[in-house]
Amino acid sequence: MLVDSHCHLNYKGLVEDQDAVIARARAAGIGGMLNISTREREWHDVIAVADSAPDIWATVGIHPHEADEHPHVDTARLVAAAAHPRVIGIGETGLDYYYDHSDRARQQASFRAHIVAARQTGLPLIVHTRDAEEDTAAILREEMAAGPFPGVIHCFTASDAFADIALELGFYISISGIVTFKKATALQESARRIPADRLLVETDSPFLAPVPHRGKPCEPAYVADTARFLADLRGDRLEDLAAATTRNFFTLFSKAAPVA
């Protein structure tokens, strides 16, 4: 069994045929999907999908791109929304200096509010970071010193130095279909060295479809292709990598329970 630790089932490209997308994932051996929210207006629908199926869970969060539009979403609001039984994580949140769709100070304030919510609830923080390694690491270190919280760096594309910091802080690292891209040699080297007990796999669908599906909308079924590539890359048996990443998912997201 595999788990897609990060997908957007309510995004355009998946939501139009959502039932079929979910059925294809199950047919491909995907035993769980974490449906990630990025805006407050999505929370209800994202949670509703999780409510409809025992093998789908939800998160509540504000993507850094959306920070300017959500100054009212503070720690208290996140904690209240996270009380829903199908919400198992806080995010995605973090910093994105590549696009700078939101003011950097606003992104940082939102990030810290999510971290405090993760600390208060005990739910894992789902971190997005792009072109912002230094500030992301500094905030994580500072906030971890104030009190521990669990988390994952999703869709990892950062440096080995940042990976070491994340691992040092107790974070997990999630690998997406980008690892299958021919030019992703640096990421492939990083993926080889992530400890097996800290590794997750994801699609970030409908984005970043792995080889051999590039050019198509990505979907959770394709996490199997990423896992197969990753197992070959690391010299692991697919069965062992699947077992490890699934075990890691339920260790990190301990509010979720595997479907029998």
PyMOL commands that set and color helices and strands:
alter all, ss='L'
color gray80, all
select helices_A, chain A and resi 15-27+40-51+64-69+75-81+104-121+133-146+160-168+177-180+185-193+196-198+220-234+238-252
alter helices_A, ss='H'
color red, helices_A
select strands_A, chain A and resi 2-7+30-35+56-60+87-96+125-130+151-153+172-175+199-201
alter strands_A, ss='S'
color yellow, strands_A
deselect
rebuild
show_as cartoon
